[in-house]
Amino acid sequence: MTSQLPKNSSNSPADLYQELARDVSGFLRLAFTLKRMTGINLPQNEKNLSLMASRVIHIMRDHNFMNYEQLLGAIEKDKTGVAIQFVECLTTNTTSFFREEGHFPVLQKVLRERAKIAEQAGRRELRIWCAAASTGQEPYTIAMTAMEALNSFPSITLRILATDIDKIALTKASRGIYTEDEVSRIPPQLKSSYFSERSTNSGKKFVAKDHLKSVLTFAPLNLIETPYPFKFEFDVVMCRNVLIYFDQDTVAGIVGRMDKALFKGGYLFLGHAETSARRPASMTTISHAVFQKS
């Protein structure tokens, strides 16, 4: 069965959207392509049919595609960057500073513990991997939390790798520029210590200061990539609120690779809704959605 739409379909955005949202065959092929490329699982239901149509319609309009068949052909050929656009438009970038804030006192505690262990071992660096960086709020929150926690460990250098599959989101993250509304959840003392306020024609902007940016490295990474391209291990891996988009087998593979990327005694933080993820036997629960590699 083909995903071709009626030849007399209207080219208006509203009519195109309605036709796409009814195209089950085309949706299934696109959902399969999305899973193959990213691991993200998008089951067939009315909500996801509408989601797919609403996310890809701007690509369809930009490239004058009249149906999913043409979009799929362009993704497979990928001569115009359509495949990247397809992935980026379906990558969820819901994020905020200090999201699920109960994790951050725990993070401070485990980082101080890891700093003591590092000093005793003659290691002068702590490494954190933020595996779902999105537009930067998560890694900057991690960085502020870690820098505050390690104030009493001047000999320890902090390194944070922040990755995401969405290169557009990573570009925003690396700039470190946010609106007044976006930084509203940052405590005032931390905001003044780590961000500079600027007035612009579009309102106040808050720019991450150089000493905050200096501990962060942003890089693209697909979590279903195997093996992960790391030549070193991490003290902490933060992978919060992204595993909910994968099926159980994919989650198990991702968590297994993250386990391998951790030092013995290192910690994995997942989202509060992700505690049912299958984990290696080497991991024990130490707090809600926080696990230690034994």
Secondary structure, DSSP 8 states (H G I E B T S, - for coil): ------TT---SHHHHHHHHHT-HHHHHHHHHHHHHHH-B----SHHHHHHHHHHHHHHHHHTT--SHHHHHHHHHH-SSSHHHHHHHHTS-----TTTTTTHHHHHHHHHHHHHHHHHHTT--EEEEEES--TTSHHHHHHHHHHHHHTTT-TT-EEEEEEEES-HHHHHHHHHTEEETTTTTTS-HHHHHHHEEEEEETTEEEEEE-HHHHTTEEEEE--TT-SS---SS-EEEEEE-S-GGGB-HHHHHHHHHHHHHHEEEEEEEEE-TT-TTS---TTEEEEETTEEEE-
